[in-house]
Amino acid sequence: MKEFVVRTHEDVQEFLKYIASLNIIFHPDDDMKEYVDQNDAPLFTPQEAEMLNKAIGNCFAIYGDEVYDIYFELTTGSNA
């Protein structure tokens, strides 16, 4: 898995596009440790989940609550 360092607006866009590409039912408030596959096996290793959670936190640090709208727009192609 690619390691994400989210520090800029461009990083936020790239990270959220990556999350969208995973084709999971994602919500920015969710803990990535809780995502499981159809057999209830974790989708991410503990290290991956920690890195993803940190990246999501950085997205909120940069955009605040706009993260919800940005992700919605990326996944639906519409404005909130």
N, C-alpha and C positions, 0 to 999 in steps of 0.2 A: 504494500500500500504506500502510496505517495505520502510523504510527510509534509504537512501544511504548517507554514508559519504565516499567521494572519496579522499583518501590521498596517496594511493600506486598503483603500477602497477597492483597488484592483484585486488584492488578495481575497477580500470578502467575496467578490463576484466569482472568482475562480473556485474558491472553496464551495460556495453554495451550488455552483454548476456541477461540481464533482458529486456532491451529496445527491443532487437531482438525478445524476446519471446512474446512481445505485439502484434506482427503481424500488425504493422502499417507501413505506408510508411514514414520512418524516415530519416531525414537529420540532422546531428549534428548542422547545423547553424540555424535550425528552433527554434522558440519560442514554448515551449510546451503548452503555453496558446492557441495557434492557432489550435491545433489538435481537430477535432470534429468527431462525429459519423455520421452515415448515415442520421440522423435527424438534423444535424447541432448543436447538443448539445455538449458542451465541454466534452472531454474524461477525463479531469483531473480537480479537484477542483483548485481554485487559489493557495491554499497552496501546493498541490501536484505539480502543474506546476512550482511553484517557487523553490521547492526542486529539481525537475528534472533539471531545468535550471541551478541551482547552481552546481549540480553534473556534468553536461555536461561541464560547465566552468572549473571545477576542472580537468576533463579529459584533456582538452586542456592545462591547466597549467602544467600537468605532461608530456603529450605526444606531445603537439603542434599539428601541422597539420597531424601527424601520426594517429590521431583519425579517420580520414576519411578512411585510409587504414585498420586500425584494424577493424572498423565496417564492411567494405566491406568484409574482410576475414571471419569474424564471420557469416555473412549472406549468403555468397556464397560458402564458403569453398575453395576459391582460393586466390592466392596472387595477389595483385594489380600490 
